[in-house]
Amino acid sequence: MSFEKQDSPERKDFEGSRFREEVFSESVRAGKRTYFFDVKSTRKNELYLTITESKKRNSESGNPFYEKHKIFLYKEDFEKFSDGLLKIIDYIKENQIGFEESDFDVNEEEFSSLEFEDLSR
């Protein structure tokens, strides 16, 4: 997995805007998939997260297209989502046969101290 961090744009004022723009984005390339983590703003200027999985596929005619799946995650669910994700990652690490700690190249301490309050500012 590799992280490509975009420059951190200043939060934009969305008052009067019909369409919501991304406030912040992070993309992660993982093999044939790319994951996009996008912070967006509601009309009431509340921030939320979208997670998009994009995978390149080929149609029967051989033309490439991207298959996408999207999750919308709102602030009231951040902590439960984070807790569930960490439990699942720990389970896999403990139960995967042939799993080596070095296979997991992300520092778990970074995740155990996630604070989602910053998104609600």
C-alpha positions as CSV (number, residue, x, y, z in Angstrom):
1,M,0.0,0.0,0.0
2,S,1.3,3.4,-0.8
3,F,-0.2,6.8,0.3
4,E,-0.3,9.8,-1.9
5,K,-1.1,12.8,0.1
6,Q,-2.5,15.8,-1.7
7,D,-1.8,19.3,-0.5
8,S,-4.0,20.3,2.4
9,P,-6.4,22.9,0.9
10,E,-7.8,25.5,3.2
11,R,-11.4,24.8,4.1
12,K,-13.7,26.4,1.5
13,D,-16.8,28.4,2.3
14,F,-19.7,26.5,0.8
15,E,-22.4,29.1,1.7
16,G,-24.6,29.6,-1.3
17,S,-23.0,26.8,-3.3
18,R,-25.4,24.3,-4.8
19,F,-22.7,21.7,-5.1
20,R,-20.4,20.5,-2.4
21,E,-16.7,20.3,-3.1
22,E,-14.1,18.2,-1.5
23,V,-12.4,19.7,1.5
24,F,-9.6,17.2,1.8
25,S,-8.6,14.0,-0.1
26,E,-6.2,11.1,0.4
27,S,-5.7,8.3,-2.1
28,V,-4.2,4.9,-1.4
29,R,-3.0,2.6,-4.2
30,A,-3.1,-1.0,-3.3
31,G,-2.3,-3.4,-6.1
32,K,-5.1,-3.2,-8.7
33,R,-7.3,-1.1,-6.5
34,T,-7.2,2.5,-5.5
35,Y,-9.0,3.8,-2.4
36,F,-10.1,7.4,-2.1
37,F,-10.8,9.0,1.3
38,D,-12.6,12.3,0.7
39,V,-13.8,14.8,3.3
40,K,-16.8,16.7,2.0
41,S,-19.1,19.3,3.5
42,T,-22.9,19.2,3.8
43,R,-25.0,22.3,3.1
44,K,-24.9,23.0,6.9
45,N,-21.1,22.9,6.6
46,E,-20.8,19.6,8.6
47,L,-17.9,17.4,7.4
48,Y,-18.3,13.8,6.4
49,L,-16.1,11.1,4.9
50,T,-16.6,9.1,1.7
51,I,-14.5,6.0,1.1
52,T,-14.4,4.9,-2.6
53,E,-12.9,1.7,-3.9
54,S,-12.0,1.9,-7.6
55,K,-10.8,-1.1,-9.5
56,K,-9.9,-1.2,-13.2
57,R,-11.9,-3.9,-15.1
58,N,-12.3,-4.8,-18.8
59,S,-15.7,-5.2,-20.5
60,E,-16.5,-8.2,-22.6
61,S,-15.4,-6.2,-25.7
62,G,-12.0,-5.5,-24.0
63,N,-12.7,-1.8,-23.2
64,P,-11.4,-0.7,-19.8
65,F,-13.7,0.8,-17.2
66,Y,-13.5,1.5,-13.5
67,E,-15.8,-0.3,-11.1
68,K,-16.5,1.8,-8.0
69,H,-18.0,1.2,-4.6
70,K,-18.7,4.1,-2.2
71,I,-19.3,4.3,1.6
72,F,-20.6,7.5,3.2
73,L,-19.5,7.9,6.8
74,Y,-20.9,10.6,9.0
75,K,-19.4,12.0,12.2
76,E,-21.9,10.2,14.5
77,D,-20.5,6.9,13.2
78,F,-16.7,7.7,13.2
79,E,-15.9,6.1,16.6
80,K,-17.9,2.9,16.0
81,F,-16.5,2.5,12.5
82,S,-12.9,3.0,13.8
83,D,-13.4,0.6,16.7
84,G,-14.8,-2.1,14.4
85,L,-12.1,-1.6,11.8
86,L,-9.3,-2.0,14.5
87,K,-11.0,-5.1,15.9
88,I,-11.1,-6.7,12.5
89,I,-7.5,-5.8,11.7
90,D,-6.4,-7.3,15.1
91,Y,-8.4,-10.5,14.4
92,I,-6.8,-10.9,11.0
93,K,-3.3,-10.3,12.4
94,E,-3.9,-12.9,15.1
95,N,-5.6,-15.6,13.0
96,Q,-4.1,-15.4,9.5
97,I,-1.9,-18.5,9.0
98,G,1.5,-17.4,7.6
99,F,0.9,-13.8,8.6
100,E,4.0,-11.9,9.6
101,E,3.9,-8.6,11.5
102,S,6.2,-7.2,8.7
103,D,3.4,-8.0,6.2
104,F,1.4,-5.2,7.8
105,D,3.4,-2.1,6.9
106,V,1.2,0.4,8.7
107,N,2.1,1.5,12.2
108,E,-0.9,0.5,14.3
109,E,-0.2,3.1,16.9
110,E,-1.2,5.7,14.3
111,F,-4.6,4.2,14.1
112,S,-5.1,3.6,17.8
113,S,-4.9,7.3,18.5
114,L,-7.3,8.4,15.8
115,E,-9.3,11.5,16.8
116,F,-12.3,12.3,14.6
117,E,-13.2,15.4,16.4
118,D,-11.0,17.4,14.0
119,L,-13.5,16.6,11.2
120,S,-16.4,18.3,13.0
121,R,-14.7,21.6,13.2
